[in-house]
Amino acid sequence: MAMVGLFWVTADDVYVGSPPTAVGGCVRLTSDGLEAVDPDGSRAWTWAELRSAVVEDVPTAGTPGRVSRLLGSMVSAAVGAFLGEGPPEMRLRLETDAGQQEVTAYAAAAGGYEAREVALSQDLLARFVTGTADPRALGVWGREHAAEGTPRPAVRETLLEAWARARA
């Protein structure tokens, strides 16, 4: 498994935010669209049904105090796991022909996400919606490289840029 921007990539699946939580919540991307799963069930949208998809409330990291925030996040995550609390929530706001929908995605980055990776991830997600990029590119990379773990920041940015250029 590897985190690249706002995406969690495994050999089998691609998620916005974290993979399924202890209660089963996640947002999974496929070549057909996205699926939101939570304890109350699941909802799915095809890419053609979506006008836009934007991740909001993304916890971001900054250079000052990064180590202390990382340690704090790790302690919070450990305490949260002990108390049965999940990771920080993000909102995935979807615009469809039927109106606006909102689903919960869970942050996977301890200490928050880097601003550049967030921007590149938002761009890539928008390209999935318009059909100018394909989530299968992330899946191909995941099958070949996810077992190696999360790449360094510069590599993650390069991957996000390359995936945005990959044609659907």
PyMOL commands that set and color helices and strands:
alter all, ss='L'
color gray80, all
select helices_A, chain A and resi 47-49+66-83+115-130+136-148+153-165
alter helices_A, ss='H'
color red, helices_A
select strands_A, chain A and resi 2-4+7-9+14-16+26-29+33-38+41-46+50-56+60-61+89-96+99-106+113-114
alter strands_A, ss='S'
color yellow, strands_A
deselect
rebuild
show_as cartoon
